[in-house]
Amino acid sequence: MKLTNWSYSRYGTWKKCPAILRFDQTSTKPREVHPAAERGTNVHKIVEDYLLAQGDLPDEFVYYRSFLDGLREQGAIPEQQLAIDKNWNQVEWDDPNRWWRGILDASLLLPDFAVIYDWKTGGEYADHREQREIYAAAYHACHPVKTVQVFHVYFDKKQITHGTFFDHEMKDLRGRWEGRIAPMLADDQLVANPGYYCRTCRHSRWNNGPCKF
């Protein structure tokens, strides 16, 4: 099989083990939700509901209440879906010609300026810089403002990191991502890349999956 489109999470999976994407296409085995992933989903839902004024914040979020109040007052959009084609034109979410798509946890569009927020419940990783890049480039393709700032908010750690991206940088950002993704979309084998994660992979032989590793 050969992939025709991607997301940031799909790209991360391909870098770890391309075979996971191949088995995901054919597996009928129910997916088990890891507790950490379940917590992340719950936090996203809590914040989304609060920004939409459809729910209150639990006590554990008191540290972020004023911050989230500010986003709500400014009209930040939660869980915004974006999709672009290979020419960096915005398309519908399910467009068969989409090249990339992603969901922005919250976004705020101002005159000549945009801010994107991504919620994290775990720790900070080096590849989060790459995530900020693709979010900025894709958002700018849909809304060509002069400046895009992308923030990672680490709820449990009470930390925030960010990147600022300017209009004149977007051409280079696009080229960088086209180069990164080209091998993934050209990969028609999606062979296994065994590693320490095999023991927890639902497709591995350790978990009665179809993979030989």
Long-range contacts (C-beta under 8 A, 24 or more apart in sequence): 1-25, 1-188, 1-190, 2-185, 2-186, 2-187, 2-188, 3-184, 3-185, 3-187, 3-190, 4-185, 5-98, 5-99, 5-100, 5-101, 6-99, 6-100, 6-181, 6-184, 6-185, 7-100, 7-101, 7-102, 8-102, 8-130, 8-131, 8-134, 8-135, 11-180, 11-181, 11-184, 12-127, 14-184, 14-187, 14-190, 16-193, 16-195, 16-197, 17-192, 17-193, 17-194, 17-195, 17-197, 17-201, 18-184, 18-187, 18-189, 18-190, 18-191, 18-192, 18-193, 19-190, 19-191, 19-192, 19-193, 19-203, 19-211, 20-201, 20-203, 21-190, 22-190, 23-203, 23-209, 23-210, 23-211, 24-203, 26-210, 27-202, 27-203, 27-209, 27-210, 29-202, 29-209, 31-202, 32-202, 36-121, 36-122, 39-121, 40-119, 40-120, 40-121, 40-122, 43-119, 43-121, 43-155, 44-79, 44-105, 44-119, 47-78, 47-105, 47-106, 47-119, 48-78, 48-79, 48-105, 51-76, 51-78, 51-106, 52-78, 61-155, 63-158, 64-153, 64-155, 71-106, 71-108, 71-117, 74-108, 75-108, 76-106, 76-107, 76-108, 76-117, 77-104, 77-106, 77-107, 77-108, 77-109, 78-105, 78-106, 79-103, 79-104, 79-105, 79-106, 80-104, 80-106, 80-107, 82-138, 82-139, 82-142, 84-138, 84-141, 84-142, 88-137, 88-138, 88-141, 88-174, 89-141, 90-141, 90-142, 100-134, 100-138, 100-181, 102-134, 102-135, 102-138, 104-135, 104-139, 107-139, 109-143, 109-145, 110-145, 112-145, 112-146, 112-147, 113-145, 113-146, 113-147, 113-148, 113-149, 114-139, 114-140, 114-143, 114-145, 114-147, 114-148, 114-149, 115-148, 115-149, 115-150, 115-151, 116-148, 116-149, 116-150, 116-151, 117-150, 117-151, 117-153, 118-150, 118-151, 118-152, 118-153, 119-153, 119-155, 120-152, 120-153, 120-154, 120-155, 121-154, 121-155, 121-156, 122-154, 122-156, 123-154, 123-157, 124-152, 124-154, 124-157, 124-159, 124-161, 128-152, 128-161, 129-163, 130-180, 132-162, 132-163, 132-165, 133-163, 133-165, 133-173, 133-176, 133-177, 134-177, 136-163, 136-165, 136-170, 136-173, 137-165, 137-170, 137-173, 137-174, 137-177, 140-165, 140-167, 140-170, 141-170, 141-174
